Every structure is written in C-alpha cells, then in structure tokens.
Amino acid sequence: MAFGQVWATDSLGGYFNTPELSAKLRHAAQPLSRFRQFCSFRKEYGKGRDELFIFDKVGNVATAAVTTGIDEDDVMPETEVTIYQATGTLTEYGNAIPHSFKLEAFSKWNPKNPIQKALRDDMVKTIDKVVEAQFDACKIRAVYVTDTATVTITTNGTATAINSVLFDDYCLKEIVDYLEGTMFAKPYNSDGYMSIAPVKALRGLHDHLQAIWQYTKYPVNGEVGKYYNTRFVKETNDAMSVTMGNGSVFPEAYIFGDETVIEAVSVPEEIRMKIPTDYGRSKGVAWYFIGGFKIIWSGDPSNTIVKVDSA
C-alpha cells in the first residue's frame, strides 16, 4: 500500500510536527492563470448527456444585396445563409494526493487543509492551460519580422515567417488594424479588444508606453494597461512560449475580440475526499472536473483571435 503523504518521511509530512514548528504554513508561489476568464460562454451541460457538445454558428448571406437598389418591376433577389456546426468533447480532469491516517493523527495540522490548497492551485493551472490550447487553435498568426516595418500575417493556423522583434506598440497596431479592418472582429467589450501576454511580451510594450500607462487604472483581473483600443492581461502560467523565433528569445501573445471559446460543464470543479480504505488507514484528497472547451470561430468562416507566433 503506497501513500503520497506519510508521517515517516519528513518531506512528505513529517515536517508538520517538529519542536519549533512555525504556526503558519507557507505555500509555493503560484503563476498567473488568465485564460479561463475570457471564455465567452459557459454551458451548464449537466449529467445524463453525451460526452460531445455541439453548437451552431451562422455565417454571412451568400450574396449581398445589390447596392444600386431594386427597380419597381424587378423580382426581389433571394439568397441563402450558411450554418456552421462545431463539436467539443467533455473530458475528465483531476489529480489526487493520498495520505495516511498516522500522518493525520500526529500532525499539528489536519493534512487535508494544506493538501486542498495545493490541489486547488493545481486545478486552476491545469484548466487554464486546457483553455489556452483552444485559443491556440486560432487560424490567424502574426509574426513580427522587422522592427516598425513588417508584421506578416497568415490565415491557415501556421506561421511561415520567423519572429525577430520583441512585441511592441507597432506590432499591436498592425494586429488591431487587421482585427478591425480585415477580420471585422467585434471588440471584446465596449472598451475594445483584449490581449493576454507573458511578462516578456509586455516588457516590450512597457518600454514604449510607460509614460502613457503610468496613470492608468486596471479593472480586469491581471490587467496591466490599455493602448490602441486594447487592454492587456499578464499571464505567467507557462501556457504560452517565451522561447520562439530568432534565437528562441521571443514570446507569444494573443489579441482577441468577442466570442473566443465556449465552455461546457457536466460536473463543476470540486474537491473530493477519498473513501477511507484499509480500516481507515488510507485516506486522500482530490480535485475533479468534467468539462470541455472549444474555440468558437476558427476560420469557419470568421475569426476572432490573433496569435503572435513564429515559424
């Protein structure tokens, strides 16, 4: 019988009771997980349903109206609209930490409490990375090739150029102009578009925009500034690479509008206690979640997300 947390090993539980043990538990530093808050829809899927969830999307009319108008004796023009359908999969997610009854009996604290805190942190980081994988399914890729001169955009989900410049205000303007003028992407909200970026990407913006941002207030969780109709949120959960491009020293980033990723939930995330076995000597705690995430628009026919990327 194996345990995750035991009294016999200091690093696995024995440290919980020493003669001069501090009265406060310390927990490891946690990264900033930001993607899930930007899911556009949450569907309470419930139990007793299939593992697949399906949603429909309506495209534009096949033939636009004639801008010169209709003559009195003309027949009203007729057209059609294409309906698109996408499918996501609900999946089980979870992690568990077992512990012994002996540890629970001798420990200064109930080991369930620090274990639950660690598992909650693990749950947030895991689910956020699952959401980022759907952001990464976007079709529009922007590569910053030459400083203040060239941002190369591809529309098939694959970057073909190599990033050679740190993300900055010029790159942002090119992407936002493309979002508005070519993609016709609706803003995320009345304040404009949103961006999620790692620390290294935001450093490039700060170097150019520090004087502009110094008096800015940030109402969104993790927000660090607003510029060119775009608000920026910092992410440090290792969901995005910071080692891409020329010399493997440049970071990824996302800029997006409304309708990003749909979330379907069958069993909301929760903390579960293991039913004790071995006459109560074997215990444990787990987090558990059944849900699914799916990018809404990925070239069928619209797009709402642009990724700063590199070949």
MIBA-582538 format. One record per residue: x negated, y negated, z of N, C-alpha, C in turn. Coordinates in steps of 0.02 Angstrom, whole numbers, padded with zeros to 5 digits, always signed. Layout:
<sites>
XYZXYZXYZ/...
</sites>
This chain:
<sites>
-00043+00060+00000+00000+00000+00000-00045-00062+00000/-00036-00105-00051-00078-00164-00057-00038-00227-00041/-00070-00276-00009-00039-00339+00007-00077-00396-00026/-00043-00451-00038-00076-00511-00063-00106-00550-00006/-00068-00560+00048-00090-00597+00106-00092-00550+00166/-00150-00545+00199-00158-00498+00255-00197-00532+00312/-00188-00507+00372-00222-00533+00431-00296-00514+00431/-00312-00455+00404-00379-00428+00410-00431-00467+00370/-00411-00504+00319-00458-00542+00278-00448-00616+00290/-00501-00651+00311-00495-00722+00329-00463-00763+00273/-00489-00757+00212-00466-00799+00157-00396-00782+00134/-00369-00725+00155-00302-00705+00136-00252-00712+00193/-00272-00740+00250-00225-00750+00305-00257-00755+00373/-00315-00724+00384-00346-00725+00449-00363-00795+00474/-00376-00842+00428-00392-00911+00446-00333-00947+00479/-00273-00918+00475-00214-00950+00504-00215-00950+00580/-00262-00915+00611-00264-00915+00685-00336-00911+00708/-00366-00969+00721-00433-00974+00749-00430-01019+00810/-00480-01015+00855-00477-01053+00918-00469-01129+00909/-00497-01158+00855-00493-01230+00845-00457-01248+00781/-00405-01211+00765-00369-01222+00703-00332-01288+00705/-00339-01328+00652-00304-01391+00646-00229-01381+00646/-00193-01429+00671-00120-01424+00674-00087-01442+00608/-00125-01454+00556-00097-01474+00491-00125-01429+00436/-00080-01404+00394-00101-01365+00337-00118-01411+00279/-00171-01395+00243-00189-01432+00183-00176-01388+00122/-00151-01419+00069-00137-01382+00008-00180-01410-00049/-00196-01367-00096-00238-01387-00153-00204-01442-00193/-00245-01486-00222-00218-01539-00264-00181-01510-00324/-00128-01544-00345-00086-01520-00399-00088-01568-00458/-00086-01541-00519-00085-01585-00579-00016-01616-00589/-00013-01665-00634+00049-01698-00650+00083-01660-00707/+00143-01634-00693+00181-01596-00742+00240-01639-00765/+00241-01658-00830+00287-01710-00851+00336-01690-00907/+00327-01633-00938+00366-01619-00999+00440-01604-00985/+00454-01566-00932+00523-01543-00923+00573-01599-00915/+00552-01654-00885+00599-01709-00875+00623-01740-00941/+00588-01724-00996+00607-01753-01060+00646-01704-01104/+00669-01648-01076+00716-01606-01113+00780-01647-01122/+00806-01647-01183+00863-01690-01198+00929-01663-01173/+00936-01597-01171+00998-01566-01149+00983-01508-01103/+01028-01498-01054+01024-01440-01010+01089-01402-01016/+01086-01341-01039+01145-01299-01049+01148-01248-00993/+01200-01251-00952+01210-01201-00899+01238-01139-00931/+01196-01092-00947+01214-01034-00987+01253-00983-00947/+01236-00974-00884+01273-00928-00841+01256-00856-00853/+01284-00813-00811+01272-00741-00815+01323-00708-00862/+01310-00646-00879+01357-00609-00920+01356-00629-00992/+01303-00660-01016+01296-00682-01085+01236-00648-01116/+01229-00654-01181+01172-00626-01216+01108-00664-01198/+01050-00634-01212+00987-00667-01197+00971-00723-01246/+01008-00726-01302+00997-00779-01351+01048-00835-01341/+01025-00898-01350+01072-00954-01351+01065-00989-01419/+01121-01009-01446+01125-01036-01514+01155-01106-01511/+01128-01151-01551+01157-01218-01555+01155-01241-01628/+01204-01282-01646+01211-01308-01715+01185-01379-01720/+01163-01396-01781+01139-01462-01795+01168-01484-01862/+01189-01547-01867+01221-01572-01927+01173-01617-01964/+01161-01602-02028+01117-01642-02069+01152-01701-02101/+01120-01733-02149+01149-01789-02186+01193-01762-02243/+01235-01806-02270+01276-01787-02328+01230-01772-02387/+01250-01724-02429+01208-01703-02484+01199-01758-02536/+01252-01796-02549+01249-01850-02598+01276-01913-02566/+01235-01963-02561+01256-02025-02529+01307-02062-02573/+01346-02105-02542+01396-02144-02578+01361-02191-02627/+01395-02204-02683+01368-02249-02734+01371-02321-02708/+01313-02354-02708+01310-02421-02678+01345-02474-02720/+01360-02458-02784+01394-02507-02826+01469-02506-02816/+01493-02459-02775+01564-02456-02761+01601-02411-02809/+01667-02408-02801+01711-02365-02841+01760-02408-02880/+01765-02395-02945+01815-02431-02986+01884-02405-02970/+01933-02447-02984+02002-02430-02967+02026-02364-02998/+02004-02351-03059+02028-02291-03093+01980-02231-03087/+01928-02238-03043+01881-02184-03031+01910-02134-02980/+01889-02072-02986+01906-02022-02936+01859-02029-02876/+01886-02023-02817+01844-02028-02756+01788-01976-02759/+01725-01997-02753+01670-01947-02754+01674-01902-02692/+01655-01840-02702+01655-01791-02648+01585-01761-02640/+01569-01742-02580+01503-01714-02566+01509-01662-02511/+01455-01645-02480+01456-01596-02425+01401-01612-02376/+01403-01581-02319+01352-01590-02269+01327-01521-02248/+01262-01515-02238+01232-01451-02219+01230-01443-02143/+01251-01386-02120+01248-01369-02048+01188-01324-02037/+01147-01341-01989+01089-01301-01972+01101-01268-01904/+01072-01210-01895+01080-01174-01831+01012-01150-01806/+01002-01156-01742+00939-01134-01711+00954-01087-01653/+00907-01044-01639+00915-00993-01586+00857-00996-01538/+00872-00996-01474+00821-00991-01422+00831-00928-01382/+00782-00910-01343+00784-00848-01304+00777-00863-01230/+00822-00835-01191+00816-00840-01118+00767-00787-01093/+00721-00807-01052+00667-00763-01029+00660-00767-00954/+00640-00712-00924+00625-00711-00852+00556-00741-00840/+00551-00782-00789+00487-00809-00766+00484-00800-00690/+00424-00791-00665+00417-00785-00592+00347-00766-00571/+00337-00769-00506+00273-00750-00476+00287-00734-00403/+00247-00690-00374+00260-00668-00305+00196-00662-00265/+00201-00673-00200+00146-00663-00154+00170-00619-00097/+00146-00559-00092+00165-00515-00036+00124-00532+00026/+00149-00514+00084+00111-00522+00146+00132-00468+00195/+00089-00456+00243+00102-00403+00292+00139-00431+00353/+00174-00386+00387+00207-00406+00449+00155-00424+00503/+00098-00391+00502+00046-00406+00551+00023-00478+00545/+00015-00502+00483-00003-00572+00474+00051-00617+00502/+00114-00601+00489+00169-00641+00514+00171-00642+00590/+00153-00585+00621+00156-00579+00694+00101-00618+00729/+00040-00621+00699-00017-00652+00731-00029-00725+00710/-00003-00745+00653-00019-00811+00625+00011-00867+00667/-00024-00923+00670+00001-00983+00705+00063-01009+00670/+00066-01003+00604+00125-01024+00566+00158-00963+00535/+00222-00969+00521+00255-00919+00480+00224-00923+00410/+00191-00871+00385+00157-00875+00321+00204-00889+00263/+00269-00879+00272+00316-00893+00218+00315-00967+00198/+00303-01012+00247+00307-01083+00231+00252-01106+00184/+00187-01095+00199+00136-01115+00150+00139-01076+00085/+00161-01013+00089+00168-00974+00028+00222-01004-00017/+00278-01024+00012+00331-01055-00028+00307-01119-00062/+00269-01159-00025+00243-01221-00055+00198-01206-00114/+00154-01158-00107+00109-01140-00162+00147-01112-00221/+00199-01072-00208+00238-01043-00262+00279-01096-00298/+00305-01145-00262+00342-01199-00295+00297-01238-00342/+00236-01251-00320+00188-01285-00363+00175-01244-00426/+00167-01179-00417+00155-01134-00473+00214-01134-00521/+00274-01136-00493+00335-01136-00534+00340-01198-00577/+00327-01256-00549+00331-01319-00586+00280-01319-00643/+00219-01299-00629+00167-01299-00680+00182-01250-00736/+00207-01192-00718+00222-01140-00768+00278-01162-00815/+00333-01184-00787+00390-01204-00829+00373-01263-00873/+00334-01310-00846+00316-01368-00886+00274-01348-00947/+00230-01299-00939+00191-01276-00996+00234-01240-01048/+00287-01207-01025+00333-01175-01071+00369-01228-01113/+00389-01283-01082+00421-01338-01118+00373-01369-01168/+00310-01379-01147+00261-01410-01193+00251-01367-01255/+00256-01301-01249+00249-01258-01307+00302-01272-01359/+00361-01293-01337+00414-01312-01384+00401-01380-01415/+00374-01427-01377+00352-01490-01407+00300-01477-01461/+00257-01428-01447+00203-01412-01494+00228-01380-01558/+00292-01359-01560+00321-01331-01620+00343-01385-01669/+00329-01448-01654+00349-01502-01698+00311-01498-01765/+00341-01525-01817+00312-01521-01884+00266-01580-01901/+00273-01636-01867+00235-01696-01886+00171-01700-01845/+00114-01700-01878+00048-01704-01846+00012-01767-01871/-00015-01805-01824-00052-01866-01841-00124-01858-01819/-00171-01870-01864-00242-01864-01849-00275-01933-01858/-00308-01956-01804-00341-02021-01806-00411-02010-01834/-00419-02025-01898-00480-02008-01934-00533-02064-01929/-00511-02125-01941-00559-02182-01943-00531-02239-01901/-00572-02267-01858-00552-02320-01812-00520-02378-01849/-00459-02396-01828-00420-02453-01856-00414-02450-01931/-00416-02390-01961-00413-02386-02034-00370-02328-02059/-00377-02269-02031-00344-02211-02060-00313-02166-02007/-00248-02157-02011-00212-02105-01973-00179-02060-02024/-00201-01998-02029-00175-01951-02078-00117-01911-02047/-00060-01910-02082+00000-01876-02057+00018-01818-02103/+00030-01760-02073+00054-01702-02110+00123-01683-02083/+00162-01648-02124+00232-01634-02107+00249-01560-02105/+00198-01517-02105+00211-01445-02105+00190-01410-02040/+00175-01449-01988+00157-01421-01924+00084-01405-01917/+00042-01422-01967-00029-01407-01965-00069-01469-01982/-00115-01487-01938-00160-01544-01952-00215-01521-02000/-00228-01560-02051-00279-01541-02101-00342-01583-02097/-00339-01639-02062-00398-01682-02053-00427-01673-01983/-00486-01701-01972-00520-01694-01907-00518-01760-01870/-00495-01758-01808-00493-01817-01766-00563-01840-01749/-00575-01906-01759-00642-01933-01745-00640-01995-01702/-00580-02016-01679-00572-02078-01641-00526-02067-01582/-00542-02097-01525-00500-02091-01466-00434-02128-01476/-00380-02098-01457-00313-02127-01463-00312-02198-01435/-00284-02245-01474-00282-02314-01451-00220-02349-01480/-00218-02416-01473-00159-02453-01494-00147-02450-01569/-00200-02449-01609-00191-02445-01682-00159-02379-01702/-00184-02324-01674-00155-02259-01688-00082-02256-01668/-00066-02284-01610+00002-02286-01586+00047-02323-01636/+00026-02382-01658+00067-02422-01704+00082-02383-01768/+00031-02349-01795+00041-02310-01856+00093-02255-01845/+00090-02223-01788+00137-02168-01774+00207-02195-01762/+00214-02248-01723+00280-02277-01710+00311-02303-01775/+00271-02334-01817+00297-02357-01882+00323-02297-01923/+00288-02241-01918+00310-02181-01954+00374-02153-01923/+00377-02152-01857+00438-02129-01823+00498-02170-01845/+00490-02236-01847+00546-02280-01863+00560-02284-01937/+00507-02294-01977+00517-02310-02047+00523-02251-02093/+00494-02193-02074+00497-02134-02117+00540-02079-02088/+00532-02064-02024+00571-02011-01992+00641-02036-01972/+00650-02102-01964+00713-02131-01941+00733-02101-01874/+00684-02085-01832+00698-02054-01768+00729-02104-01720/+00783-02082-01688+00815-02125-01639+00769-02135-01579/+00765-02196-01551+00725-02205-01491+00748-02159-01435/+00702-02144-01388+00720-02101-01332+00775-02132-01290/+00771-02197-01280+00824-02234-01245+00820-02307-01266/+00855-02350-01232+00858-02420-01252+00791-02455-01247/+00743-02425-01210+00677-02455-01203+00629-02433-01258/+00652-02388-01303+00609-02368-01359+00589-02295-01355/+00531-02280-01384+00505-02212-01386+00466-02196-01322/+00450-02131-01314+00411-02109-01257+00348-02074-01282/+00298-02073-01239+00236-02037-01254+00213-02000-01191/+00191-01938-01200+00158-01900-01147+00087-01889-01169/+00040-01908-01127-00030-01904-01146-00074-01888-01086/-00129-01852-01096-00176-01840-01041-00217-01902-01025/-00255-01898-00971-00292-01956-00946-00339-01983-00999/-00373-01940-01035-00423-01963-01084-00390-02003-01140/-00331-01982-01162-00296-02019-01215-00275-02087-01190/-00250-02090-01129-00227-02154-01102-00285-02202-01088/-00345-02174-01078-00403-02218-01067-00415-02262-01129/-00407-02233-01188-00415-02272-01249-00366-02330-01252/-00304-02317-01232-00255-02371-01231-00271-02422-01178/-00289-02400-01118-00305-02447-01064-00362-02493-01084/-00413-02467-01118-00469-02509-01137-00447-02566-01183/-00396-02554-01223-00372-02605-01269-00316-02648-01239/-00279-02621-01191-00217-02654-01169-00216-02672-01095/-00273-02670-01062-00274-02682-00990-00244-02750-00972/-00260-02800-01010-00235-02867-00995-00159-02872-01004/-00132-02831-01050-00061-02832-01062-00023-02794-01008/-00052-02739-00985-00018-02695-00939-00023-02715-00865/-00064-02763-00848-00079-02774-00777-00018-02796-00737/+00033-02823-00768+00093-02844-00731+00154-02801-00748/+00144-02744-00778+00199-02701-00799+00224-02658-00741/+00290-02651-00736+00320-02606-00687+00340-02541-00723/+00334-02484-00687+00342-02419-00718+00399-02381-00685/+00459-02380-00715+00516-02348-00683+00520-02273-00693/+00486-02243-00742+00491-02172-00756+00438-02133-00718/+00454-02072-00698+00408-02030-00661+00342-02021-00699/+00288-02048-00670+00223-02041-00701+00206-02094-00752/+00250-02143-00762+00239-02192-00815+00180-02237-00799/+00142-02255-00850+00082-02296-00839+00082-02359-00880/+00132-02371-00922+00133-02433-00960+00179-02429-01020/+00190-02486-01052+00232-02491-01111+00199-02536-01162/+00201-02515-01225+00171-02555-01279+00201-02534-01345/+00215-02582-01388+00240-02570-01456+00300-02523-01455/+00349-02542-01415+00413-02505-01411+00404-02433-01387/+00351-02421-01348+00336-02353-01324+00315-02355-01251/+00341-02310-01211+00322-02303-01141+00280-02241-01133/+00231-02244-01089+00181-02191-01083+00184-02157-01015/+00180-02091-01016+00180-02050-00956+00117-02008-00955/+00083-02007-00898+00020-01970-00890+00034-01897-00871/-00003-01851-00902+00003-01780-00888-00067-01751-00875/-00073-01708-00823-00138-01677-00807-00132-01603-00795/-00080-01571-00821-00065-01500-00807-00101-01453-00855/-00148-01477-00894-00185-01436-00942-00139-01405-00994/-00079-01434-01004-00035-01411-01057-00060-01435-01125/-00097-01490-01125-00124-01518-01187-00201-01515-01186/-00229-01506-01244-00302-01502-01250-00333-01572-01248/-00391-01576-01218-00431-01638-01220-00498-01624-01253/-00503-01569-01289-00567-01549-01319-00557-01532-01393/-00520-01572-01429-00510-01559-01500-00550-01610-01541/-00548-01601-01607-00578-01650-01652-00653-01646-01657/-00683-01697-01686-00755-01701-01697-00793-01700-01631/-00834-01649-01621-00871-01642-01559-00830-01614-01502/-00768-01596-01515-00723-01568-01464-00717-01613-01403/-00708-01678-01415-00706-01726-01359-00643-01770-01361/-00595-01756-01405-00537-01799-01411-00474-01763-01386/-00426-01801-01359-00367-01771-01328-00306-01771-01375/-00259-01726-01361-00194-01726-01393-00149-01778-01360/-00092-01791-01391-00040-01834-01362+00024-01823-01401/+00081-01840-01370+00145-01836-01404+00179-01905-01401/+00211-01924-01456+00255-01982-01458+00321-01958-01486/+00376-01974-01454+00439-01944-01475+00499-01989-01462/+00554-01973-01497+00616-02008-01488+00667-01965-01452/+00730-01975-01469+00785-01938-01435+00791-01868-01464/+00823-01824-01427+00836-01755-01446+00771-01717-01458/+00739-01697-01404+00674-01664-01407+00681-01588-01401/+00697-01564-01341+00701-01493-01327+00765-01479-01288/+00799-01425-01305+00858-01405-01268+00838-01352-01216/+00866-01357-01157+00853-01310-01103+00916-01271-01087/+00912-01205-01086+00968-01163-01067+00949-01125-01004/+00993-01124-00955+00978-01094-00890+01030-01040-00875/+01007-00979-00863+01050-00925-00841+01048-00919-00765/+00987-00916-00737+00977-00915-00664+00930-00972-00647/+00953-01024-00613+00909-01080-00597+00850-01057-00555/+00795-01095-00559+00736-01076-00522+00751-01075-00447/+00724-01024-00413+00738-01015-00343+00681-00978-00309/+00678-00984-00243+00631-00946-00203+00667-00885-00175/+00637-00826-00183+00668-00764-00160+00623-00730-00109/+00654-00699-00060+00618-00659-00011+00622-00585-00029/+00567-00552-00024+00565-00480-00038+00603-00443+00017/+00642-00392-00004+00673-00348+00045+00618-00307+00078/+00608-00313+00144+00552-00279+00177+00554-00203+00165/+00495-00175+00156+00488-00102+00148+00439-00077+00200/+00426-00012+00199+00380+00020+00247+00400+00001+00318/+00465+00007+00333+00490-00007+00401+00478-00079+00422/+00482-00125+00373+00474-00196+00389+00402-00221+00388/+00353-00178+00373+00283-00199+00375+00261-00234+00310/+00297-00223+00256+00279-00253+00192+00331-00305+00172/+00309-00368+00169+00354-00424+00154+00327-00463+00094/+00363-00515+00073+00339-00555+00018+00386-00611+00000/+00361-00658-00040+00399-00716-00064+00385-00723-00139/+00436-00743-00177+00427-00751-00249+00468-00811-00273/+00448-00839-00330+00492-00886-00365+00517-00850-00428/+00578-00868-00449+00611-00833-00503+00653-00881-00544/+00656-00869-00610+00693-00913-00655+00709-00875-00718/+00772-00879-00741+00790-00855-00808+00814-00914-00848/+00778-00932-00899+00796-00989-00940+00760-00987-01006/+00778-01033-01049+00747-01037-01114+00743-01109-01138/+00695-01123-01181+00685-01190-01208+00676-01184-01284/+00702-01232-01321+00696-01231-01394+00695-01301-01421/+00644-01316-01463+00641-01381-01496+00704-01391-01538/+00732-01450-01536+00796-01463-01571+00785-01475-01645/+00742-01523-01661+00729-01541-01731+00656-01524-01747/+00648-01479-01795+00580-01460-01816+00580-01451-01892/+00595-01506-01927+00595-01505-02000+00657-01476-02030/+00713-01473-01993+00774-01441-02019+00836-01484-02007/+00845-01539-02043+00796-01571-02088+00758-01628-02055/+00775-01644-01993+00746-01703-01961+00688-01684-01914/+00653-01735-01890+00601-01727-01840+00607-01784-01790/+00589-01771-01728+00591-01824-01677+00526-01829-01638/+00479-01783-01650+00416-01781-01610+00357-01785-01657/+00307-01826-01639+00244-01829-01674+00189-01808-01625/+00145-01764-01647+00089-01744-01605+00023-01772-01633/-00015-01804-01590-00084-01824-01608-00125-01761-01605/-00154-01742-01662-00183-01675-01669-00248-01679-01708/-00277-01621-01722-00338-01617-01762-00344-01547-01791/-00375-01542-01849-00388-01476-01879-00439-01439-01836/
</sites>
